[in-house]
Amino acid sequence: MLRNRIGLLTLALLLITPQANASWMPDLSPTDTVSRMKAEDLLQTRADGYFVVTVDAITSTPQMSGVADAPGPRERYAVILDGVVDRIVTWDGYSPHRIIDSYGVIVKLPASAGVKYVDANGVTRLRPITQGSIVSVAVAPNVYVTPTYDVVQLASVSSYEEPTSPAVTETYSPVVTSQTLSSNDSVSMIIDVPDAGNLPSTSRVSVYTVTDGRSTTALGLLPGQSSVTINDLPHDQNVTVKTVILDTLTNTETVISNTVISTPVSSTPVPTPARDAAVDRATIPAPVVSSSNVDSSGARSVAISVPAVTNFDPTTTWATVMVVDKQSGSTTAIGTDGTAQTLSVGSLSAERDYSVKVVVRDLATGQETVISGQDITK
């Protein structure tokens, strides 16, 4: 519920209204954001970038607005899970997408894939929105919450005027000089760090790539080296590339991230779907919590009536019931054989809210269709 998400911060610069020039802004008080997230028992609170978005940025997404009855231009969207950008997908706002259909709050990225700001030296920079960035929502002046689809605007907030001057690239920013699509559809990426040789000998330089799900690959630069090749990156995905400089005298790190970079698209033919997501949504009823009990130790157990999955074939379909902790994202998953049945789930906290859903996966394409049921509330 919203009351469990509200935290009063001391942010001086407020988020824009929908009529202003952007729906993203830098979070100027990340320490307060971290404190709020820890109070909510959220697991990831550390990030390279902290941002705030408008409520309108969430409510205007295709899932919420009901707009887009035909494919539009492919644009980048952040998939936010428990306040963290878990994935960045390129999507037309309409076509089925297994990531978007599965979970997370969806917010469209600005065209620059980042937010301009003026640094302490008066230089305009671009802070990129990347996998692992932490995002809050402004619901009133100085009131910020973790993104959810039930977030509501409590009061108007002031506008954020993004600087109009061109953003200056930071020193030691990584540069992707080439990408190669391999025969197995993975991508090899050559990355340069200009001027890396000018750093003092007490500095250790590494190049990181971060892909969807916040999966990270890192390679260190040897003395005199300024270029690395990172292999086995996924095709047709948005990848974050960053330079991490460790000062061995102070044991402090400087992180310089690029805006996400799209990897090449594979020419391998798209597999033929074994299921129809629209038919599944129309024919599979929502799961129902038929009973809920709390024992003397405070542990909750529930019985969930699971509907039959139409046209279920175990060679082409995978189906499971998921009970997801709304705060931590911790999930209990139970596979089913596609028949109507009642399943028992125990060891849940009586002090937490949970969502219940049936997830049907098309094994031919990997696309997942989510049938949401009633929530389990404390």
N, C-alpha and C positions, 0 to 999 in steps of 0.2 A: 504494500500500500504506500501511497505517497508520503504519508506521515513518517514512515520509516526511512525515507530517503532525504528529507530536508536537513540541511546543515547551514548554519549562518557563517559566511565567510567574510573576510575583510577586504575583498577585491575592490580596488578603487576604480578600475576601468570596467564599465558595464557592457553587457552584450547588446547587440543591435536589435531593433524591431524588424519585422518582416519587410518594412518599406525601405530600410536602409540598404547599404551597398554590399553587404555580405552576411552570411549566416554562421560563419565561424570567426573566432577571435582567439588570441593567445590568453591563456589563464595566467594572470599576473600574481597569483598567490597559490602556487602548487603545494606549499607546505600545509595550508589549510585544507586543500583538496585531499592530500594524503591522510590527514587526521580524520576527515569525514569518512573516507573509504575504509580506514582501519576500524572505525566505530561500527561500520556496517559489515565487518568480518569479510571484506573482499580480499582476495588473495594477492593480486598484483597491484601495487601502489607506486612502484618506481617506474619512471619512463624517461625517454629522451625529450619528449615534448608533451606539454599539457595544454588542452584547448577547452573552450566553452562554445556551445552552439545554442541557437534559439529553439524554443519549443516548436516554432513553425518549421524548422529544418527537419523535425521528426514527423510532424503531422502531415506534411506535404509530400512525403515519400509515396510511391505508387501503392504500397500495401495499405497505407492509411487513408489515402485520398480517393482511391477507386478510379483515378484517372488513367489515361493511356490504354486505349482499346486496340492499339496497334503498335508494333515496334517503333521506337523513336531512335535518335542518335545514341550511339554507345558512349556512355559516360562512366566515370569512376564513382563508386559508392563505398563508404566505409561500413563494415559489419562490426557493430560494437557489442561486446559481451562483457557484462559486469563492469561497464565504464571503460573498457580497454578495446582499442581497435584490433580485432582479431584477424580480419581479412580485409583486403581492398580488391573489389571485383570490378571488372568492366562489364557493363550491363545496359540493355536498352530500356529498362524500366518496365518491361512487359513480358518478355519471353521467360519460360520456366528456367530457373537457375537453382541447382541443388543446394548451393550454399545459402542463398537468400531464403529459400523455402524452409530451411532447416531450423535456423535460430538467429538470434541477435537483432539488435535495433539497426535499421538501415538509414544512413544519412548520406546525401550526395556530397561529394567533395567539390570545393571550388575549382574553377578551371585551372588554376595554377597548382593544384594539389597541395597548397600550403597557405599560410597567412603571413602577409608582410607586417613588419614592425620596425621600430627604430631602436637600435641597441644603445648601450651606455655611452658609446662614442659618437652618437648622432648619425650612425650609418644605417641606411635602410637594408634590412635583411629579409629573407623568406624563411619562415619556420615550416618545414615540410610536415605534412600529416602522414604518418607511417604506421606500419604494423607495430603494435606495442604502445602507441600514443594513448594517453588517457584523456577522456572527454567527459565534461560535465554539461549540465543544461541549466540555463538561467530561467527561473520561474518568477522571479521578482527581484527588485534591487537588493543586491547582496545576499540572495538566496539561491543556492545551487544544489542540484540533485544529480544522482546517477541516472543515465538515460534508460527509460523504459517506455513502452508504448502507451502506458496509462498516465504519463506525465501531463500536467495541466498548467496553464499560465495562471499565476495568482495575481500579478500586477505588471503593468508596463515597465520596461527597463529602457535605459538610455542607449543611444546608438554608438557603435564603434566605427570610427572613420579610418579605414585602412590607408596607409601612406600611398600617395600617388607616384612618388619617384621610383625609378627602377631599383630592384633589389640587387645588392652587390654580393657576389659569391664569396664565401668564406675561404680563407687560406687553408690549404690541405684538403679541400673538398674533393672527394673521389670522382674520377671521370671514367665512364664506361666507354672504352674505345672500340670494342667489337663484341658481337654476340654470334654464336654458331649453333645451329640446331643439329644435333647428332642423329644418327640413324635410329636410336632408341627413343627419339623425341625429347631427350633431355637437352639442356642448353649449357654451353660453356661461355663464360663471360670474362673478358680481359678488362681489368680495372687498373687505372693509373692513379697515383697520388702525387700530383705535381709538387715539386719543392720538398719532397719528403727527405731528401738528402741534406737539406739545410737545417734540419732539426738537430739539437745537441745530442751527444752520445748517450746522455742519460734518458733519452726518450725511446720508447718502444712503440712501434706503429703496427697496427693490425687493420685489415680490411674485413668488414662484416657484410654478409648479405642476409636479409630477413625475408622469409616468404610467408604465405598464408599459414595461419595457425601459430604464428610467431616462431617458426622453426628457423634456427640460426646456423650459419656456417661462417667460420672465421679462419683467416690465414695471416700470419705475421710476416712483415717485411724484414729481410736481412739487411745488415748495414750496406748502404749503397744501392739497395734495390728500391724501385719505385713502382713496380708493376707486378700484379699477380693474376693468375687464372683460376677462377672458381668453376668447377664442373658440377654436373648433375643437378642443375637448377630446373625447376618445372617450366614447361612451355606454356605460352598463353596465360601468363600470370603477371601480377604487379609485384615487383621485387624492390625492397629497400636496400640501398647500398650506403655504407657509412664508414668513415675513418675513425678509429679509436686510438688516441695517443696517450700512453701511460708515462707519466713523469715518475721515474723510479726513485727520485730523491724525496718527493712529497707523497708518493703513492696516490696521486690524483689522476683522474682520467678526463680528457677532453673528447667529446663526441661530436662529429660533424656529419650530419645526415644529408643525403640527397632526397629530392622528391622521388616518388616511386617510379620505377622504370619498367615498361612492358617488355616481356620477353617474346621472342618470335612465336607465331602461331603454327602449329603442326599442320601438314597437308594430309595426314592420315584421315581416311573417311570416318565420319561420325557414326558410331554404331546405331543400329536400328533399335528404338525403344521396345522393351517387352511389355510395358505397362502404359496406361494413359492417365496422367496425373489428374486431369479434369474429371474423368470418370471415377477415379478413386475418391476424390473429394465429394463427389455427388452421391456415392453409393456406400461409403464406409461411415457408419455412425461414430459419434464421439465416444471415447471411453468415459465411464461413469464410476465415481467413488461410491460404492454401495454401503460401506461401513468404515468407521474410523474409531479407534480406541487408544487410550493412553493408559499405560500401566503405572504402577507405583513408583517406578524409577524415572518416569518422565519420558519414556520411549513411546513413540506412536507407531501403530501398525494399522494398515488400511487394506481393504479388499477392493479391487478394481474390476468392474465388469468390462471385459474387452470384447469388442464386436468382431464378427467374422470379416476377414479380408476377402473381397470378391476376387474371383479368378486367381486364387492363390496357387502357385506352382513353386515348390521349393528350389527348382533348378533355375528359376528366373526372378524370384522374389524373396526378399528378406524382410521380416516384420518384427518389430519389437515394441514393448511398452517402456516408456521412460518416465521416471519421476525425478524432477530436477529441482534442487534447492535454488530458490530465486536469488539468494544472496551470493552463495559461493560458487554456484554452477555445478556442484557435486551431483552426480547422476547415478541412479539405480536403474539398470536396464535388464529387462527380462525378454528373451526371445519367445516368439509364439509360432504355432504351426498353422496359423491362419484361421483357426476355428474360433467360434464364440466361446468364451470361458471366463472364469473368475480367477484372478491372480492375487496372491497375498504379498504385500511388501511391508517389511518391518524395519526396526531400528531407525526410524525417522525421529527428528526432534519435534517435540510439541511446541517449541518456541520459534519455529521457522515456517515460512510459506513455501509451498511446492507447486510446480506446474505438472500436469499429467498429459501425456500425449502418446499417440501411436505413430510410429515412423515406419513408412513402407518404402523400401529401397528397390529400385529397378536395377537388377544385377547386370543388365546389359550396358547401361549408361552410367550407373552410379547415382542417378538422380533420386532424391529422397522427397517424399510427400509426407507432410506432417498433418495429422488429424488431432487437433487440440481438444482436450476435455476440460472438465471443471477443475479448478484449483483446490489444493488442500491448504486451508488457512489455519493459522494458530488461534 
